[in-house]
Amino acid sequence: MDNWLKALLATACVAVIAGVGYFASLEYGAKYSSGAKTSELLERNKQTLRALDGN
């Protein structure tokens, strides 16, 4: 295999791995950010209040 083809393949692999890592970090940040946790807690509190109002 020619050296330029090996270099091209290696570059493509690095680009794919970097892209996957970038999107994984975005998902991780969205799931574990303080804003996401706050929103989740507020929604649970609203559900609890609705359940208590029904009784």
Secondary structure, DSSP 4 states (H G I P E B T S, - for coil): --HHHHHHHHHHHHHHHHHHHHHHHHHHHHHHSHHHHHHHHHHHHHHHHHHHHH-
